[in-house]
Amino acid sequence: MEMVDKYILYFEDDPDIAQMTTTALEAQGFVVRHFISFPNEGVSALRDSLPVSPCLVILDVQLPGVNGFSICEILRREFLQDDVPVLFTSGLMQEEDILHAYAVGADDYLIKPVRLKELILKVEQLLRQRETRQQASEQFDSAMKMAFDAMKTSAELGDILRFMESTHKVSTTSELAALIFSALAGFGVKGTAYFELDEERYFRDDGRQVSLELQSIHEARSKGRIYSWKQFSFFNYQYFTVLIRDMPIDDEERYGVLKDQFCLLLNGVDARIEAILLERNNQQKQQIASDVAKSIAGLVLEMEQSKSAMSERFEQTILNLETNLSTELIHFNLLEEEEQTLVTHVNAAIQEASSIFEESLQKENEYKAVMQQLLNKLAG
């Protein structure tokens, strides 16, 4: 069938909702083909009634007869092109519903009552993503074919060893994701990688951004190291999750072997991430040590300058005392008043010297406290 980028297939049994939604979409230039339920004749009835293949499907979960989950499964299997997005609408989406929607091939969902502005934004976003995927598809397929051809000539364990060696050469999540996808291609499976380091990063081997898939990964991260649901297997680690989207569930032996091999492969990813974090931590410690050393050097210089200044003050005080005494002792036979003057000078000098000494001790204690804090920071 001819492809028209504005043609939407719409399933909704509520006539009022259907009318409002159709009007809003048509106002944006879309052509809407509405069904209240899945036709009894099945996909053949859709083909007969649709002049072109749709660019997007909007699908209510609760429909009379065949429900939205089953309809999506049928459409994905028998009717839609692989890259046509499906948007679910539902009054409630629990965790199991989200996983179910993702498993049957949905790309996103909206909770009823649907706000028309939000609906238009979702539709436009899904279509933009589809257009981007189409533009990148040829280049990506070529790259994946090259990766697969390069790896399929070797045994799988050899591929894992080479993969682990390659991880030592990368330092970013995007580079790790590219290595993971190349390795998974050698096993003939498709994957998604999700990282939680400095920020959340999400990658798919086909370049798509599927909101339901990302939400499913969030839900699965709390379900243990390996969480499997139908053909989907989530491998959860502290800082990342890898989702295998097409595990061979019909081949029990192969399924078990792949689980073991993927754990071995992803243990290498986990070790590399730990090494990257350790390298970052060491760099931070080195920076802290450098900052502390500079601070301590500055304090030492300040202490020396302060000591020098106080020493000069103390020496001047003693000199003043000596001068005053010399002046008074010219008159050897001291009168009472002269004796009192001499005692006054001596007491004043002693008091000032004591004050200088106490100030020196206080400064030294302050510097010790500051340097201890810096040393504690360095040790931490």
Solvent accessible surface area in square Angstrom, and as a share of the most:
residue,aa,sasa,rsa
1,M,122,0.55
2,E,123,0.55
3,M,61,0.27
4,V,52,0.30
5,D,98,0.51
6,K,90,0.38
7,Y,15,0.06
8,I,0,0.00
9,L,0,0.00
10,Y,4,0.02
11,F,0,0.00
12,E,2,0.01
13,D,60,0.31
14,D,53,0.27
15,P,99,0.62
16,D,101,0.53
17,I,50,0.25
18,A,5,0.04
19,Q,118,0.52
20,M,112,0.50
21,T,8,0.05
22,T,22,0.13
23,T,74,0.43
24,A,18,0.14
25,L,0,0.00
26,E,91,0.41
27,A,82,0.64
28,Q,88,0.39
29,G,44,0.42
30,F,9,0.04
31,V,77,0.44
32,V,20,0.12
33,R,80,0.29
34,H,53,0.24
35,F,26,0.11
36,I,108,0.55
37,S,31,0.20
38,F,21,0.09
39,P,24,0.15
40,N,155,0.80
41,E,125,0.56
42,G,15,0.15
43,V,10,0.06
44,S,60,0.39
45,A,21,0.16
46,L,0,0.00
47,R,116,0.42
48,D,124,0.64
49,S,41,0.27
50,L,6,0.03
51,P,100,0.63
52,V,14,0.08
53,S,7,0.05
54,P,0,0.00
55,C,0,0.00
56,L,0,0.00
57,V,0,0.00
58,I,1,0.01
59,L,0,0.00
60,D,6,0.03
61,V,6,0.03
62,Q,133,0.59
63,L,17,0.08
64,P,67,0.42
65,G,81,0.78
66,V,57,0.33
67,N,62,0.32
68,G,0,0.00
69,F,19,0.08
70,S,43,0.28
71,I,0,0.00
72,C,0,0.00
73,E,77,0.35
74,I,34,0.17
75,L,0,0.00
76,R,56,0.20
77,R,156,0.57
78,E,80,0.36
79,F,24,0.10
80,L,14,0.07
81,Q,86,0.38
82,D,129,0.67
83,D,35,0.18
84,V,0,0.00
85,P,1,0.01
86,V,0,0.00
87,L,0,0.00
88,F,0,0.00
89,T,7,0.04
90,S,7,0.04
91,G,51,0.49
92,L,112,0.56
93,M,19,0.08
94,Q,98,0.44
95,E,65,0.29
96,E,99,0.44
97,D,40,0.21
98,I,6,0.03
99,L,4,0.02
100,H,57,0.25
101,A,0,0.00
102,Y,17,0.07
103,A,18,0.14
104,V,8,0.05
105,G,23,0.22
106,A,3,0.02
107,D,6,0.03
108,D,6,0.03
109,Y,38,0.14
110,L,7,0.03
111,I,81,0.41
112,K,43,0.18
113,P,126,0.79
114,V,35,0.20
115,R,168,0.61
116,L,66,0.33
117,K,172,0.73
118,E,56,0.25
119,L,2,0.01
120,I,20,0.10
121,L,118,0.59
122,K,42,0.18
123,V,0,0.00
124,E,57,0.26
125,Q,71,0.31
126,L,8,0.04
127,L,32,0.16
128,R,142,0.52
129,Q,37,0.16
130,R,9,0.03
131,E,94,0.42
132,T,85,0.50
133,R,26,0.10
134,Q,90,0.40
135,Q,132,0.59
136,A,48,0.37
137,S,50,0.32
138,E,145,0.65
139,Q,144,0.64
140,F,60,0.25
141,D,84,0.44
142,S,59,0.38
143,A,56,0.43
144,M,43,0.19
145,K,132,0.56
146,M,137,0.61
147,A,21,0.16
148,F,72,0.30
149,D,50,0.26
150,A,75,0.58
151,M,31,0.14
152,K,110,0.47
153,T,114,0.66
154,S,41,0.26
155,A,76,0.59
156,E,43,0.19
157,L,103,0.51
158,G,20,0.19
159,D,5,0.02
160,I,1,0.00
161,L,115,0.57
162,R,116,0.42
163,F,9,0.04
164,M,47,0.21
165,E,112,0.50
166,S,35,0.23
167,T,3,0.02
168,H,132,0.59
169,K,174,0.74
170,V,17,0.10
171,S,62,0.40
172,T,63,0.37
173,T,17,0.10
174,S,50,0.32
175,E,75,0.33
176,L,1,0.01
177,A,2,0.02
178,A,59,0.46
179,L,39,0.19
180,I,0,0.00
181,F,16,0.07
182,S,36,0.23
183,A,2,0.01
184,L,3,0.02
185,A,9,0.07
186,G,14,0.14
187,F,13,0.05
188,G,55,0.53
189,V,13,0.07
190,K,116,0.49
191,G,0,0.00
192,T,0,0.00
193,A,0,0.00
194,Y,1,0.00
195,F,0,0.00
196,E,71,0.32
197,L,39,0.20
198,D,116,0.60
199,E,109,0.49
200,E,88,0.39
201,R,89,0.33
202,Y,24,0.09
203,F,37,0.15
204,R,22,0.08
205,D,9,0.04
206,D,49,0.25
207,G,50,0.48
208,R,39,0.14
209,Q,87,0.39
210,V,6,0.04
211,S,49,0.32
212,L,1,0.00
213,E,0,0.00
214,L,40,0.20
215,Q,58,0.26
216,S,0,0.00
217,I,0,0.00
218,H,79,0.35
219,E,51,0.23
220,A,0,0.00
221,R,53,0.19
222,S,100,0.65
223,K,74,0.31
224,G,44,0.42
225,R,123,0.45
226,I,60,0.30
227,Y,43,0.16
228,S,43,0.28
229,W,43,0.15
230,K,108,0.46
231,Q,58,0.26
232,F,13,0.05
233,S,0,0.00
234,F,1,0.00
235,F,0,0.00
236,N,8,0.04
237,Y,10,0.04
238,Q,125,0.56
239,Y,52,0.20
240,F,1,0.00
241,T,0,0.00
242,V,0,0.00
243,L,0,0.00
244,I,0,0.00
245,R,25,0.09
246,D,54,0.28
247,M,5,0.02
248,P,40,0.25
249,I,85,0.43
250,D,147,0.76
251,D,71,0.37
252,E,147,0.66
253,E,138,0.62
254,R,74,0.27
255,Y,38,0.14
256,G,32,0.31
257,V,60,0.34
258,L,3,0.01
259,K,47,0.20
260,D,102,0.53
261,Q,25,0.11
262,F,1,0.00
263,C,31,0.18
264,L,80,0.40
265,L,0,0.00
266,L,2,0.01
267,N,69,0.36
268,G,10,0.09
269,V,0,0.00
270,D,34,0.18
271,A,62,0.48
272,R,25,0.09
273,I,0,0.00
274,E,79,0.35
275,A,36,0.28
276,I,8,0.04
277,L,44,0.22
278,L,105,0.52
279,E,79,0.36
280,R,81,0.30
281,N,60,0.31
282,N,65,0.34
283,Q,118,0.52
284,Q,112,0.50
285,K,95,0.40
286,Q,125,0.56
287,Q,103,0.46
288,I,55,0.28
289,A,36,0.28
290,S,44,0.28
291,D,63,0.32
292,V,3,0.01
293,A,60,0.46
294,K,143,0.61
295,S,47,0.31
296,I,41,0.21
297,A,62,0.48
298,G,39,0.38
299,L,26,0.13
300,V,71,0.41
301,L,107,0.53
302,E,82,0.37
303,M,33,0.15
304,E,96,0.43
305,Q,108,0.48
306,S,26,0.17
307,K,112,0.48
308,S,58,0.37
309,A,51,0.39
310,M,20,0.09
311,S,54,0.35
312,E,111,0.50
313,R,112,0.41
314,F,89,0.37
315,E,102,0.46
316,Q,96,0.42
317,T,8,0.05
318,I,62,0.32
319,L,98,0.49
320,N,72,0.37
321,L,31,0.15
322,E,93,0.41
323,T,84,0.49
324,N,50,0.26
325,L,45,0.23
326,S,70,0.45
327,T,75,0.44
328,E,37,0.17
329,L,85,0.42
330,I,131,0.66
331,H,111,0.49
332,F,169,0.70
333,N,131,0.67
334,L,61,0.30
335,L,121,0.60
336,E,150,0.67
337,E,136,0.61
338,E,39,0.17
339,E,94,0.42
340,Q,110,0.49
341,T,49,0.28
342,L,28,0.14
343,V,64,0.37
344,T,72,0.42
345,H,59,0.27
346,V,44,0.25
347,N,71,0.36
348,A,54,0.42
349,A,11,0.09
350,I,97,0.49
351,Q,126,0.56
352,E,84,0.38
353,A,17,0.13
354,S,52,0.33
355,S,62,0.40
356,I,7,0.03
357,F,128,0.54
358,E,114,0.51
359,E,66,0.29
360,S,32,0.20
361,L,82,0.41
362,Q,110,0.49
363,K,77,0.33
364,E,62,0.28
365,N,94,0.48
366,E,81,0.36
367,Y,22,0.08
368,K,111,0.47
369,A,55,0.42
370,V,63,0.36
371,M,38,0.17
372,Q,96,0.43
373,Q,121,0.54
374,L,34,0.17
375,L,83,0.42
376,N,86,0.44
377,K,113,0.48
378,L,75,0.37
379,A,91,0.70
380,G,79,0.76
